[in-house]
Amino acid sequence: MNIDSETSKFIGAERLDHSKLLAGILGAVIMSFAFYKSVILPEYINLNFISPNFINFSLLGLGILFHGNFYRF
């Protein structure tokens, strides 16, 4: 039995879980906002923006981008 034929029949919201486009867009938006918050927003560059929340937010964006879709994440 071919694995590709089994995984190509997604119904309803399951298609969103397997969408590479949606995961790529969301991961890119998260990483763009993290870059904006750390580099563009401050008046002068320092490391005060690094906090546990910023690290978790950045790792969430990287995890979504590197996994490729929400199903594998």
N, C-alpha and C positions, 0 to 999 in steps of 0.2 A: 504494500500500500504506500502511496506517495504522500509524504508529509505535506508538501505544498498544496495538494488538492484538499487536504483536511483544513488547513489554516486559511484558505482563501474564502471561506464561507462565513463571514462575520455578519451578525445581524444587529441592528439597532445601535445602542450606545457602545457595544463592543468594538465597533469600527473606530470610535474615538480612542479607545485604549491602544489600538494597533497603528494609529496614524503617526507616521514619521513627521509629516508636515506640522501638525499641531504641537507635537513635542518640541520640534525644532524652533518653532515660533515662540513658544512659552519659555524655553530655555534661553533663547536669544534676548527676549525682553527682560528676563531676570538678570542676565549678565550685563546687559546694557544699563539697567538701572543701578546695579552695583558699581559699575564703572563710573557712571554719572555721579553717584553719591560719594565716591572716594576720590575722584580726580577733578571733575569739572565743578562741582558744587562748592567746595571749600575755598575761602579767600586765599589761604596759603596752604601749601601741602605739608601735612604732618601725619602722624600715625594715630591720631585720636579717633578716627573713624572705625578702627578695628575693635570690634566687640564680639562677644559670643553670638549675638543676633546677626551681625554682618557676616561672620564666618559661616554660620548655618545657612543663611540666605544664599551666599555664593556657592556653597557646596551643593545646595539643592539645584541651583541652575546648572552647575557643571554635571551633576549626576543625571539630570534629565537630558542634557545634550549628549553626553557620552553613551547613555543606554540606548538612545535612538527612538524609543517610544515608551509610553507609560506602562505597558504590559510587562516589559522586561525590567522596568525600574521597580 
